[in-house]
Amino acid sequence: MANETRQESGFRQSASGPIALTADVQRGLRALIRMAIEDDYLTVREIVNKENIPPMNLERIFVNFQESGLIEAKEGTAEGYILGDDPKKITLKMIIESMQEKMNLVRCIEEDCEKSNICRSEPVWKSLDKIIKKKFQDVTLFDLVENYDDN
């Protein structure tokens, strides 16, 4: 139980390790970066081959992205997916939230915690949570593509 992993939010929390974004969030982000770089319709197979993402995972992720308007599908003989908006307008926050993921650093600040009136660490968690959420709101897909090295 010491190494139990929780994935109730966009973050994975492990008793023995750091807090991290879920694998689906990371995979979805890689797919969107690839789509922004290519700036054209791409099939799931093309993205899978270039980004080494399991096809079933990507298809599931794309359902969320389509529902949130992050991507658009083109059907027919020239099928594929393209970004639904300008990469400068797509933020990390939008990507995480499109996957119905919560972005709280620790669970106790999203819930009514019975210890909040005596918890000395709560202000620190709330402050860090606010900083992280601000960063996710400020960083766009365009920013990530600009810093991308395809080597």
C-alpha positions as CSV (number, residue, x, y, z in Angstrom):
1,M,0.0,0.0,0.0
2,A,2.9,2.4,0.5
3,N,3.4,2.7,-3.2
4,E,-0.3,3.0,-4.0
5,T,-0.9,5.4,-6.9
6,R,-4.0,7.7,-7.0
7,Q,-5.3,9.1,-10.3
8,E,-8.4,10.9,-9.1
9,S,-7.2,14.1,-10.7
10,G,-5.0,15.2,-13.6
11,F,-2.1,14.6,-11.3
12,R,-0.8,11.2,-10.2
13,Q,0.1,11.0,-6.5
14,S,2.3,8.3,-5.2
15,A,3.2,7.8,-1.6
16,S,6.8,7.2,-2.7
17,G,7.2,9.6,-5.5
18,P,6.5,13.1,-6.9
19,I,3.2,14.4,-8.1
20,A,2.9,14.1,-11.9
21,L,0.4,14.5,-14.7
22,T,-1.4,11.4,-15.7
23,A,-0.2,9.3,-18.6
24,D,-3.3,10.3,-20.7
25,V,-2.7,14.0,-20.1
26,Q,0.9,13.5,-21.2
27,R,0.0,11.5,-24.3
28,G,-2.8,13.9,-25.3
29,L,-0.4,16.8,-25.0
30,R,2.2,15.1,-27.2
31,A,-0.5,14.4,-29.8
32,L,-1.6,18.0,-29.8
33,I,2.0,19.3,-30.1
34,R,2.5,17.0,-33.1
35,M,-0.7,18.3,-34.6
36,A,0.4,21.9,-34.1
37,I,3.8,21.2,-35.6
38,E,2.4,19.5,-38.7
39,D,-0.4,22.1,-39.1
40,D,-2.4,19.7,-41.3
41,Y,-4.8,16.9,-40.9
42,L,-3.2,13.8,-39.4
43,T,-4.6,10.3,-38.9
44,V,-4.4,8.5,-35.6
45,R,-1.9,6.1,-37.2
46,E,0.4,9.0,-38.2
47,I,0.3,10.4,-34.7
48,V,0.7,7.0,-33.1
49,N,3.8,6.3,-35.3
50,K,5.4,9.7,-34.7
51,E,4.7,9.9,-30.9
52,N,4.7,6.2,-29.9
53,I,1.2,6.5,-28.3
54,P,-0.9,3.3,-27.9
55,P,-3.7,3.7,-30.6
56,M,-6.6,2.8,-28.2
57,N,-5.4,5.4,-25.7
58,L,-5.2,8.1,-28.4
59,E,-8.6,7.3,-29.7
60,R,-10.1,7.6,-26.2
61,I,-8.2,10.8,-25.6
62,F,-9.4,12.3,-28.9
63,V,-13.1,11.7,-27.9
64,N,-12.5,14.2,-25.1
65,F,-10.6,16.6,-27.3
66,Q,-13.4,16.6,-29.9
67,E,-16.1,17.1,-27.3
68,S,-14.2,20.1,-25.9
69,G,-13.4,21.6,-29.4
70,L,-9.7,21.2,-29.1
71,I,-9.6,19.1,-32.3
72,E,-11.8,18.6,-35.3
73,A,-12.3,15.4,-37.3
74,K,-12.4,15.1,-41.1
75,E,-14.2,12.0,-42.3
76,G,-14.0,10.3,-45.7
77,T,-11.1,9.2,-47.9
78,A,-8.9,12.0,-46.6
79,E,-9.8,11.5,-42.9
80,G,-7.8,12.8,-40.1
81,Y,-7.7,15.3,-37.2
82,I,-6.7,18.9,-37.0
83,L,-6.5,21.4,-34.2
84,G,-9.9,23.1,-33.5
85,D,-8.3,26.5,-32.7
86,D,-5.1,28.5,-33.0
87,P,-2.3,27.0,-30.9
88,K,-1.8,30.4,-29.3
89,K,-5.3,30.1,-27.8
90,I,-5.1,26.5,-26.5
91,T,-3.7,26.4,-23.0
92,L,-2.4,23.5,-20.8
93,K,-5.4,24.2,-18.5
94,M,-7.8,23.7,-21.4
95,I,-6.1,20.4,-22.4
96,I,-6.1,19.0,-18.8
97,E,-9.7,20.1,-18.2
98,S,-10.9,18.6,-21.6
99,M,-10.0,15.3,-20.2
100,Q,-12.3,15.9,-17.2
101,E,-9.2,16.1,-15.0
102,K,-9.0,18.2,-11.9
103,M,-5.9,20.3,-11.4
104,N,-5.5,20.3,-7.7
105,L,-2.1,19.8,-6.1
106,V,-3.6,18.0,-3.1
107,R,-7.1,16.6,-2.7
108,C,-7.7,18.4,0.6
109,I,-8.0,21.8,-1.0
110,E,-10.6,20.7,-3.4
111,E,-12.8,19.1,-0.7
112,D,-14.1,20.3,2.6
113,C,-11.3,19.1,4.9
114,E,-12.2,18.7,8.5
115,K,-8.7,19.6,9.5
116,S,-8.5,22.9,7.5
117,N,-8.9,25.0,10.6
118,I,-5.9,23.4,12.2
119,C,-3.8,22.5,9.2
120,R,-0.6,24.5,9.1
121,S,0.3,23.3,5.6
122,E,-2.9,24.2,3.9
123,P,-1.9,27.8,3.1
124,V,1.3,26.5,1.4
125,W,-0.7,24.0,-0.7
126,K,-3.2,26.6,-1.7
127,S,-0.5,29.0,-2.7
128,L,1.4,26.4,-4.7
129,D,-1.8,25.2,-6.3
130,K,-2.6,28.8,-7.4
131,I,0.9,29.2,-8.9
132,I,0.6,25.9,-10.8
133,K,-2.9,26.7,-12.1
134,K,-1.7,30.1,-13.3
135,K,1.2,28.5,-15.1
136,F,-1.1,26.0,-16.8
137,Q,-3.3,28.9,-17.9
138,D,-0.4,31.0,-19.2
139,V,1.4,28.2,-21.2
140,T,-0.1,27.6,-24.7
141,L,0.3,24.9,-27.2
142,F,2.2,27.5,-29.3
143,D,4.7,28.0,-26.5
144,L,5.4,24.3,-26.4
145,V,5.8,24.1,-30.2
146,E,8.2,27.0,-30.2
147,N,10.4,25.2,-27.8
148,Y,10.1,21.9,-29.5
149,D,13.3,20.2,-30.9
150,D,12.4,17.5,-33.4
151,N,15.8,15.7,-33.2
